[in-house]
Amino acid sequence: MRVTEQASNYNDLDKMSTLELLVNMNNEDKTVPVAVEKCIPNIERLVDQIVVRLEKGGRLFYLGAGTSGRLGILDASEIPPTFGAPYDLVIGLIAGGDKAIRRAVEAAEDSWEGGWNDMQQYGVDQDDVVIGIAASGTTPYVIGAVKESKARGILTACVTCNPSSPLAAEVDIPIEAVVGPEFVTGSTRMKAGTAQKLVLNMITTTSMIRLGHVKGNKMVDMQLTNAKLVDRGTRMIMDEASISDYEQAKELLLTHGSVRKAVDYYLKQK
């Protein structure tokens, strides 16, 4: 039996108090970063390869079903506003299409051709990277896509939570965050989903830093999509350019559209 399907370490959940449920879930969650830590060598290998390809104009594709697919789409959707990267740089695809983000689409994940077919509209090529996300490591939609991609010389990887899975066997760089049985037996939206989210954060954040979208510890290319981000950007400029006047820094930001451009302009004028 797959680890993700093994019986919970806890029984009689329906008889536990609210406090007992919360404490026991939290204790299980504490084990997730330890499992992810063991994956760092392969995450490093993958990030180094992603950076090389993105610098050449390639893109990063996530493919998944259910929770795994939604996590890929979430991570992909946060890259443009956070790092000012193009919307087509990181692309998340889910079995069943966009409607499956909110509602399950029956049997969509069982199609061996579905993932590869969904990728065709993007003209995927050897400069791209394809990452299959599947807690079980057995999802046909994902396995079929990475298998076809690898056969065409495209770098492939996976994020899964079972050891020695069929998915891991098909990719160049497997990332296997084995978090053990779920608190609620088989509910991989819990520890497995948390592990996947942590790994995806590590992959894209490290890649974006390596590509120059962070200066010091600041998101200098973030999009100014709301008042909170304008305020954050203004304070970044005050710090980076040693400007004491908030309104002056804010005007620079709004005029130039990003922290990086505003600071570069101001420092050149000094």
N, C-alpha and C positions, 0 to 999 in steps of 0.2 A: 504493500500500500504506500502511495506517495505520502511524504511527510506532511504536506499541507492538508491531507485528508485524514490523518490519524486522529484518534479521539483526544479531546481536550484533557489537559492535566487536572482539570477541575470537574467535579460532578455536582449534581443537584443545584445547578445554577438558579433554578426557579424557586429554591428554598432559601437562597441567600438574601441578606438585607441589602439595601442600596449601598451602604458603606462597604460591605464585604465584596460586592460586585465591583465597585470602583477600585478598591485597593488591590484586588486580585488582577483586574485588567491592567492596572498601572504596573504591577510587578511583572506581568508578562511583557508589557511594552518596554520595560527597562532592558530586556535582552536583545532588542532589535539593533541598537547601535553596535553592539558587540559582534553580531552577525555581519553587519555591513562593513565593519572594520577589516574583517578577514578578506573582503573583496577588493580592498584598495589597490593591490598590485595589478589586477586586471582592469580596474577602473582607470588607473594611470596609463596603461597600455592603450586603452580605448581613447582617452582624451587626447593623448599625443597624436594619434592617427586622425582624430576628428579635426584638430587644429590644422594639420597639414592640408587636409581636403577642403576645409572651409576657406583657408587662405587662397586656394586655387579656384574658388568660386563654387565649390560643392555645397551640398545641403545635408541636413540631418533629418532622417525620417524615423518616427516612432510608429509602431503598429501594435495594436492590442485589441482585446475584447473585454467587455464589461468594465470592472474597476480598473484593470490594467490599461485599457484603451483610454478611459477617462483621465487617468493620471498622465498619460503621454500628451493628451490634448491640453491639459492644464499646464504642464511644464512648457510646452511649445508656445502657448498663448501668452505666457508671461515674459518671454524673451524680448519682444519688441518694446513694450513700455519700460521694462527694467533696464535694458542695455542699448536701446535705440537701434537695434538690429532690424533688418528687413523682415516683413511678415512671412516671407517664403524661405527664410533661412532654416528654421526648425519647423517641421510639419508633422502634426499628429493625425493619425488615421485610426478609426475605430470600426470594428466589424459591425455592419448594419448602417453605416453612414452617420451623419450628424444627428439624426433623430434618436440614435442609440445612446447619445450622451445623456439623455434624460429618461428614456424608456428602453428596456431590453427589447431587442429584435430577435425573434425566435430563430434559432439554428444558424444565425449569421456567422457565428464563430466556427461552425463545422465545415465551412467551405475551404477546401485546399487551394482553390484558385482565387478566392475573394480578395485576399490581401494584395497579391501581385496585380490583379486587375485594377484595384483601387489606386495603385501607384502609377498606372500608365498615363494618366492625365498630366503627370508632372515630368514626364520624360526623364526618369531616373537614369543615371549613368555612372561611370566608374569614379567620378569625382565625389559622389555622394556616399553617405553612410546610412545603413539601415539597422535599426535596433528593434528587435522583437521583445515585447513585454508580456509575460504570461506567468502568473504565480505558479501554476501547475507545470508549466513547461511542456504542455501537450496540446495546446490550441492549434487546430489545423489552419485557421486563418493566418496565424502568425508563422507557423513552421513553413507553410507553403511559400509565403512571401520571402522569408530569409533564404530558403533553399534556392528559389529562382534568382534572387539577387546575387548570392554567392556564385552561382553557376555562370553569371555574367561578369564576374570580376569585381563586384561591388563589395566593399568591406561590410561585414555583418557582425552584429553582437546581440546579446540578449540579456534581459534582467529577469531572473526567475528565482523561485524560492524552494525548489526541489533539487537535490543533487542528481547528477547524471541523467538529466531529462532528455527526451527526444529533441527538444528545441536546442539545448546546449550542444548536442552532437552535430547540429547543422551549421553552427556559426563559427566565425573566426575567433571571436573573443567572448567567452561565456562569463557572465557575472551571476553567481549563484549565492544569494543571500538566504541561507537556510535558517529560518527563524523558529522552526519547530511547530508543533500543533497549535492551532488557534484556540483562543479562550472559548469561543463558541465553535464547536467542531466544524471544520471546513469553511468557516467564514473568512475567506482570504482578503476581505476588505479591511481586516483588522491588522495584525502584525505584518502579514505579507505586503499589504498595501502601504503600510508605513515604511517598510524597508525599501520598496520600490520608489516611493516618493523621495526618500533620502538619497538614493543612488542617482535618480534623475537630477535632483538639485546639484549634486556633486559634479555630474557630467557637464551640464550646461553652464553652471556658474564658473567652474574652472576653465572651461573652453572660452567663455566670454572674457574672463580676466586675461587669459593667454593671448586673446585676439586684440587686447588693448582697450576694452570698453570700461575698465575700472582704472582710476588713477589714485594711488595711495590706497584708501579703502572706500572710495566714493564712486557712485554710479554717474559718471560725468556725462554719459550719453543718454540718460533716461528721458523719456518723453514727458512733456509738461501737460498731462491730461487732466489735472484737477488742482484745486487751490493748495492742497497739502503738498503736492509735488513741487509746485511753484515755490512754496515757502521753503521746502527742503533744499531745492536748487539754489535759492537765494542765499541761504546760510552756507551752503557749500562754497559759493563764490566768495562770500565774505571771508571764509576761512582760507581758501586757496590763494586769493589775491590780496589778503590782508586789508580788506575794505571794512571800515567801521560803520558806514552809512547803509542801513538796510535798504532804503528806497533806491539808492544808487545801484546797489547790487541787483535788486529786483529789476530795475530798468534795463540793465545790461543783459540779464537773463532773457527777458521778454523780447528784447531787440534781436538777440543773436540765436535764440531758440534752444540752446543747450548750455550746460555748465562749461563744457570743454571750450566751445567757441567763444563764450563770454570771457572766460579767464584768459584765453590766448589773445583775444583782442585787447583786453585791458592791459595785460603785461607788455604787449608790444608798444602801447602808447606811452608807457612810463619812461 
